[in-house]
Amino acid sequence: MGSATAWQLARRGHSVVLLEQFGPGHQQGSSHGATRIFRVAYRDPTYVRLATESLRAWAELQQESGQVLLEQSGQIDHGDPEAIEQVVNNLEAAGFEAERLSPTQAQELWPGMRFDQAVVHSVDGGRVFADRTVQALHQCATTRGVTVAFHEPVQSIDSSADGVVLQTPLRKVHAGMVVIAAGAWVEDLLPGEFLLPKLTVSEQVPVHFRKRNPSMRWPSFLHHMHANADALTFGAYGMESPLAGSAATGSAASNAESLGLKVGVDNATDVGQVVAYVNKWHPGMHPDPVSSTQCLFTSTSDQQFILQRQGPIVVCSPCSGHGFKFTPMIGELVADMCEGLPARYNFSSQI
Ligand SMILES: Cc1cc2nc3c(=O)[nH]c(=O)nc-3n(C[C@H](O)[C@H](O)[C@H](O)COP(=O)(O)OP(=O)(O)OC[C@H]3O[C@@H](n4cnc5c(N)ncnc54)[C@H](O)[C@@H]3O)c2cc1C
């Protein structure tokens, strides 16, 4: 999110320094790995609108970087009928296609998967390529004059007469404004007077599985497993993703055989819980996990994003396990905040 913000600010002609505590492509935060789900299908209409705008922002980033970063290969929501009804209504209200299917019809289309109660297929969803996006943002930001400094942790942020002073082990950086987009570490950098909604940081373990039939395809999916769940809570999710050792390319069709399924189950603390889920709902997968990665999950209690400005400090944490799909658009919104433009979105996370 910090990289996207740096890129968007540089596009508007601002002078930007991006400070990162670790090295390029590090795996210690929330944005590493080959893929994330992209979807316009949301139960909360605010995020349908944000995803719609994000499609434009992804196109701009793809054009500037010359890379394929988003693949609209289709996405399924299935499970709790009330949740599916909300998704269908929101998609249709926003002018997107929403194909209702029975579980049996869905299984005919994706025979490796089992479907729960109600199903909607959104052709506009799919996946984004995460590692490649971060790299593209660094490349585009650098080309536009941003100084990207790796291995340079910010130790403190203090107000100054004309902005802020950041202390790193190497220097003091004086700036008119600072954007704190520090993911799981955001609270460590907050000046005392800055109040944020309560954040919880946990480690999530998405697990990769191999297909029994390598030519079989899977949609990106969200499984709404709980009736009466909050609008941004579901249960399990997954998407096709390159298995370790195979290259992440933008053309899924050309390398479908090297794709496995990356699956996450909410609140699963060990791989066994994800394996049990895959055994039941994805009989087309070998249930032995190929690999698992840890990823830091920063959440607000209502799964809403945090974009807050107080004087020369903006805090940017589009978190709660669903922020990546909006990355270039979040950069645009934060750039607006830095320039003092009116907020286009009101994310309602409570303090
Ligand atoms: C398991 C998992 C699955 C997910 N699935 C999806 C999905 O399918 N679709 C989707 O849209 N989203 C998904 N998300 C959410 C998405 O990945 C995150 O919302 C997003 O990556 C958050 O990015 P960030 O920039 O806020 O945090 P990060 O990527 O963690 O970036 C914060 C950066 O700040 C740096 N930093 C911290 N402190 C300092 C300091 N003091 N000085 C300098 N640098 C510092 C860190 O090193 C890090 O590089 C998922 C998240 C997880 C964990």
The ligand as an SDF file (V2000), in Angstrom:
LIG
                    3D

 53 58  0  0  0  0  0  0  0  0999 V2000
   -3.2130  -15.0360    4.1320 C   0  0  0  0  0  0  0  0  0  0  0  0
   -3.7090  -13.7830    3.4800 C   0  0  0  0  0  0  0  0  0  0  0  0
   -4.5720  -13.8840    2.3900 C   0  0  0  0  0  0  0  0  0  0  0  0
   -5.0630  -12.7310    1.7870 C   0  0  0  0  0  0  0  0  0  0  0  0
   -5.8820  -12.8680    0.7090 N   0  0  0  0  0  0  0  0  0  0  0  0
   -6.3190  -11.7560    0.0670 C   0  0  0  0  0  0  0  0  0  0  0  0
   -7.0930  -11.8860   -1.1200 C   0  0  0  0  0  0  0  0  0  0  0  0
   -7.3490  -12.9940   -1.5920 O   0  0  0  0  0  0  0  0  0  0  0  0
   -7.5090  -10.7550   -1.7360 N   0  0  0  0  0  0  0  0  0  0  0  0
   -7.2130   -9.5150   -1.2600 C   0  0  0  0  0  0  0  0  0  0  0  0
   -7.6430   -8.5290   -1.8540 O   0  0  0  0  0  0  0  0  0  0  0  0
   -6.4630   -9.3540   -0.1390 N   0  0  0  0  0  0  0  0  0  0  0  0
   -6.0100  -10.4500    0.5290 C   0  0  0  0  0  0  0  0  0  0  0  0
   -5.2350  -10.3260    1.6520 N   0  0  0  0  0  0  0  0  0  0  0  0
   -4.9970   -8.9880    2.2110 C   0  0  0  0  0  0  0  0  0  0  0  0
   -3.8570   -8.2730    1.5770 C   0  0  0  0  0  0  0  0  0  0  0  0
   -2.8080   -9.1470    1.2430 O   0  0  0  0  0  0  0  0  0  0  0  0
   -3.4090   -7.1900    2.5730 C   0  0  0  0  0  0  0  0  0  0  0  0
   -4.5460   -6.3940    2.8910 O   0  0  0  0  0  0  0  0  0  0  0  0
   -2.3290   -6.3030    1.9970 C   0  0  0  0  0  0  0  0  0  0  0  0
   -1.2860   -7.0870    1.4650 O   0  0  0  0  0  0  0  0  0  0  0  0
   -1.8190   -5.3620    3.0790 C   0  0  0  0  0  0  0  0  0  0  0  0
   -0.7520   -4.6000    2.5620 O   0  0  0  0  0  0  0  0  0  0  0  0
    0.0090   -3.5360    3.4720 P   0  0  0  0  0  0  0  0  0  0  0  0
    0.8300   -2.7430    2.5410 O   0  0  0  0  0  0  0  0  0  0  0  0
   -0.9690   -2.8490    4.3580 O   0  0  0  0  0  0  0  0  0  0  0  0
    0.9240   -4.4260    4.4580 O   0  0  0  0  0  0  0  0  0  0  0  0
    2.3640   -5.0850    4.1580 P   0  0  0  0  0  0  0  0  0  0  0  0
    2.3870   -5.7310    2.8440 O   0  0  0  0  0  0  0  0  0  0  0  0
    2.7130   -5.9280    5.3430 O   0  0  0  0  0  0  0  0  0  0  0  0
    3.3320   -3.8450    4.0640 O   0  0  0  0  0  0  0  0  0  0  0  0
    3.7610   -3.1120    5.1770 C   0  0  0  0  0  0  0  0  0  0  0  0
    5.2120   -2.8200    4.9420 C   0  0  0  0  0  0  0  0  0  0  0  0
    5.6530   -1.8940    5.9190 O   0  0  0  0  0  0  0  0  0  0  0  0
    6.9800   -2.2640    6.2620 C   0  0  0  0  0  0  0  0  0  0  0  0
    7.2870   -1.6810    7.5610 N   0  0  0  0  0  0  0  0  0  0  0  0
    6.6920   -1.9400    8.7510 C   0  0  0  0  0  0  0  0  0  0  0  0
    7.2430   -1.2170    9.7370 N   0  0  0  0  0  0  0  0  0  0  0  0
    8.2150   -0.4650    9.1520 C   0  0  0  0  0  0  0  0  0  0  0  0
    9.1380    0.4880    9.6510 C   0  0  0  0  0  0  0  0  0  0  0  0
    9.1940    0.8240   10.9430 N   0  0  0  0  0  0  0  0  0  0  0  0
   10.0110    1.0680    8.7910 N   0  0  0  0  0  0  0  0  0  0  0  0
    9.9770    0.7510    7.4440 C   0  0  0  0  0  0  0  0  0  0  0  0
    9.1180   -0.1680    6.9380 N   0  0  0  0  0  0  0  0  0  0  0  0
    8.2500   -0.7580    7.7730 C   0  0  0  0  0  0  0  0  0  0  0  0
    6.9170   -3.7720    6.2780 C   0  0  0  0  0  0  0  0  0  0  0  0
    8.2090   -4.3500    6.2450 O   0  0  0  0  0  0  0  0  0  0  0  0
    6.0790   -4.0660    5.0690 C   0  0  0  0  0  0  0  0  0  0  0  0
    6.8610   -4.2260    3.9040 O   0  0  0  0  0  0  0  0  0  0  0  0
   -4.7130  -11.4590    2.2780 C   0  0  0  0  0  0  0  0  0  0  0  0
   -3.8450  -11.3480    3.3660 C   0  0  0  0  0  0  0  0  0  0  0  0
   -3.3360  -12.4900    3.9540 C   0  0  0  0  0  0  0  0  0  0  0  0
   -2.4000  -12.3450    5.1150 C   0  0  0  0  0  0  0  0  0  0  0  0
  1  2  1  0
  2  3  1  0
  2 52  2  0
  3  4  2  0
  4  5  1  0
  4 50  1  0
  5  6  2  0
  6  7  1  0
  6 13  1  0
  7  8  2  0
  7  9  1  0
  9 10  1  0
 10 11  2  0
 10 12  1  0
 12 13  2  0
 13 14  1  0
 14 15  1  0
 14 50  1  0
 15 16  1  0
 16 17  1  0
 16 18  1  0
 18 19  1  0
 18 20  1  0
 20 21  1  0
 20 22  1  0
 22 23  1  0
 23 24  1  0
 24 25  2  0
 24 26  1  0
 24 27  1  0
 27 28  1  0
 28 29  2  0
 28 30  1  0
 28 31  1  0
 31 32  1  0
 32 33  1  0
 33 34  1  0
 33 48  1  0
 34 35  1  0
 35 36  1  0
 35 46  1  0
 36 37  1  0
 36 45  1  0
 37 38  2  0
 38 39  1  0
 39 40  1  0
 39 45  2  0
 40 41  1  0
 40 42  2  0
 42 43  1  0
 43 44  2  0
 44 45  1  0
 46 47  1  0
 46 48  1  0
 48 49  1  0
 50 51  2  0
 51 52  1  0
 52 53  1  0
M  END
$$$$
